Amino acid sequence: MKNISNSTFAKTVQTVDFDRSQLKSKIVHLGFGAFHRAHQGLYTSELAQKGNSDWGYCEVNLFGGEALIQALREQDHLYTVLEKGADGFTAKISGSIVESLHSDIDGIDTVLQKMVESQVAIVSLTVTEKGYCADAASGKLDAQNPMIVSDLAAPDKPSSAIGVIVEALRLRKEAGLKPFTVMSCDNIQENGHVAKAAVLQFAALRDEQLSQWIEANVTFPCTMVDRIVPAATDEALTEIGDYLGVYDPCGIACEPFRQWVIEDNFVAGRPDWDVVGAQFVADVVPYEEMKLRMLNGTHSFLAYLGYLGGYQHISDTMADENYKAVALKVMLEAQAPTLSMPEGTDLEGYAKRLIERFVNPALKHRTWQIAMDGSQKIPQRFGGSLRHHLANGTSFELIATAIAGWVRYTTAVDEQGEAIDVQDPMAAKLQALYGEHGTGADVVKIVLGLESIFPAELGQNPQVVEQVTQAYEKLIADGARATVAGLRG
Ligand SMILES: NC(=O)c1ccc[n+]([C@@H]2O[C@H](COP(=O)([O-])OP(=O)(O)OC[C@H]3O[C@@H](n4cnc5c(N)ncnc54)[C@H](O)[C@@H]3O)[C@@H](O)[C@H]2O)c1
């Protein structure tokens, strides 16, 4: 296998030509996964490329990915990001990583020692939702979680990300060192608050004073992260290898778009990521809402109406001019007016970029995949908007159609009479309900009555029931494609 650091690339590639010896491990990142490589890793490399930045990463994996860390070391911590646009691909070599550790290879003590080095200013995370060991319903630390139980029994040999952070902070406190900022980059609403709650609660279970010290001295900025980064399958790695002319086992492919909105709240300094396109703001919540309603809400609309219309991928739905036009209406008419954004936010521009992303045929984003877990997603993506329209007396026909699409989808039989593989924690409950009440229009009222999905003031609002029922009747009578065509106006 050739090493990517000394290869001649077969195609034009943006290589790293800054002095990497200037970079220090000022950020320890937990979770060297797909997303981090294509997102924060690349932002930080591009910042160094601009000059005047000594911010580099020590990557840490606590779970899995041993081979990935070994491969990264073998190629001098360089890796490829292949940005796949509708009009062509660009390969970028990322050079922001200085060193890497794996708790199973190097031992947890080595990881902790690194986190206690004086130059470490930020510990960032992409450890997925389960990495926070929080109880889904209460949002509180799940003290019964086996990793938490084991970390409380041996707190100086932690295995969970939360246990590792708390022990590293304790060691810094003992050593009289300044703490670091803890920055979550996981796709979780108010991710900084989730991280903070887990860290403080775990620390308090160890030592109340430690928890108080962390609360007084550590910040947990929220971030909104966005970029579609599919898993690095063999097929994806082969595609990257074919493009580069050299196989990169750490390579990752993604869409060209990226976004990073960061709460500007760091206790020990931070890179000027805004120089390479990130945004520092006082409050991330409005941007999360923007993404949830305009991106994710429209994705859900396209997933249900698209799947029912016989389209396998989001890009297939967007190749249908009716779906494309209605997707823009969902963004600008149903969702954007419900947002309270800081002055100067260009929601039309945001919608235009979303449409470009959805059109991109290079990303095979399946409608079935986005349709998953609708009972959890629908309230977040449409609940706030529905409230807004009801309060203002404005039309919510598009949202009613999205919800009707979800109801129709969860009946688990498509327009051709074929079974739909409905993946949803409420799937069994919904099946039982359809078994009892049938799938005629009357069932809509019963589904909307499920208070674990729809709060009563929405699900039992007569206008909501009427409009979703009407949309459902249309879907049954005319099918999804004709229903969408009818919404184009
Ligand atoms: N892939 C995307 O398109 C995308 C987009 C936006 C946000 N994100 C977010 O990024 C995060 C990571 O996603 P990904 O696509 O990189 O996944 P991935 O599977 O490639 O990487 C997951 C990483 O998390 C670590 N991890 C998993 N469970 C852990 C645990 N219990 N404790 C500690 N570490 C753990 C793994 O070691 C791995 O490094 C997720 O929260 C996801 O929502 C992903």
The ligand as a MOL file (V3000), in Angstrom:
LIG
                    3D

  0  0  0     0  0            999 V3000
M  V30 BEGIN CTAB
M  V30 COUNTS 44 48 0 0 0
M  V30 BEGIN ATOM
M  V30 1 N -22.2750 11.4370 9.3850 0
M  V30 2 C -23.0000 12.5200 9.2480 0
M  V30 3 O -23.5080 12.8310 8.1800 0
M  V30 4 C -23.1760 13.4480 10.4310 0
M  V30 5 C -23.6490 14.7540 10.2090 0
M  V30 6 C -23.8110 15.6070 11.2930 0
M  V30 7 C -23.5270 15.1420 12.5620 0
M  V30 8 N -23.0840 13.8620 12.7450 0 CHG=1
M  V30 9 C -22.8530 13.3990 14.1130 0
M  V30 10 O -21.5280 12.9920 14.3220 0
M  V30 11 C -21.5020 11.9720 15.2890 0
M  V30 12 C -20.6240 10.8390 14.8160 0
M  V30 13 O -21.1460 10.3310 13.6290 0
M  V30 14 P -20.2270 9.6070 12.5660 0
M  V30 15 O -20.9520 9.6510 11.2810 0
M  V30 16 O -18.8540 10.1300 12.6320 0 CHG=-1
M  V30 17 O -20.2490 8.1050 13.1170 0
M  V30 18 P -19.0600 7.0390 13.1600 0
M  V30 19 O -19.7140 5.7540 13.4890 0
M  V30 20 O -18.2210 7.1210 11.9540 0
M  V30 21 O -18.1510 7.4980 14.3840 0
M  V30 22 C -18.5920 7.4020 15.6950 0
M  V30 23 C -17.4420 7.6850 16.6420 0
M  V30 24 O -17.9640 7.6830 17.9470 0
M  V30 25 C -17.1840 6.8410 18.7750 0
M  V30 26 N -18.0990 6.2180 19.7410 0
M  V30 27 C -19.1890 5.4570 19.4720 0
M  V30 28 N -19.8070 5.1080 20.6250 0
M  V30 29 C -19.0940 5.6710 21.6260 0
M  V30 30 C -19.2380 5.6760 23.0300 0
M  V30 31 N -20.2330 5.0360 23.6330 0
M  V30 32 N -18.3270 6.3760 23.7450 0
M  V30 33 C -17.2990 7.0100 23.1440 0
M  V30 34 N -17.1130 7.0360 21.8140 0
M  V30 35 C -18.0070 6.3740 21.0720 0
M  V30 36 C -16.5190 5.8300 17.8610 0
M  V30 37 O -15.2760 5.4480 18.3960 0
M  V30 38 C -16.3370 6.6470 16.5860 0
M  V30 39 O -15.0940 7.3020 16.6200 0
M  V30 40 C -22.9530 11.5700 15.5620 0
M  V30 41 O -23.3930 12.1510 16.7520 0
M  V30 42 C -23.6960 12.1700 14.4080 0
M  V30 43 O -25.0060 12.5510 14.7290 0
M  V30 44 C -22.9020 13.0020 11.7060 0
M  V30 END ATOM
M  V30 BEGIN BOND
M  V30 1 1 1 2
M  V30 2 2 2 3
M  V30 3 1 2 4
M  V30 4 1 4 5
M  V30 5 2 4 44
M  V30 6 2 5 6
M  V30 7 1 6 7
M  V30 8 2 7 8
M  V30 9 1 8 9
M  V30 10 1 8 44
M  V30 11 1 9 10
M  V30 12 1 9 42
M  V30 13 1 10 11
M  V30 14 1 11 12
M  V30 15 1 11 40
M  V30 16 1 12 13
M  V30 17 1 13 14
M  V30 18 2 14 15
M  V30 19 1 14 16
M  V30 20 1 14 17
M  V30 21 1 17 18
M  V30 22 2 18 19
M  V30 23 1 18 20
M  V30 24 1 18 21
M  V30 25 1 21 22
M  V30 26 1 22 23
M  V30 27 1 23 24
M  V30 28 1 23 38
M  V30 29 1 24 25
M  V30 30 1 25 26
M  V30 31 1 25 36
M  V30 32 1 26 27
M  V30 33 1 26 35
M  V30 34 2 27 28
M  V30 35 1 28 29
M  V30 36 1 29 30
M  V30 37 2 29 35
M  V30 38 1 30 31
M  V30 39 2 30 32
M  V30 40 1 32 33
M  V30 41 2 33 34
M  V30 42 1 34 35
M  V30 43 1 36 37
M  V30 44 1 36 38
M  V30 45 1 38 39
M  V30 46 1 40 41
M  V30 47 1 40 42
M  V30 48 1 42 43
M  V30 END BOND
M  V30 END CTAB
M  END
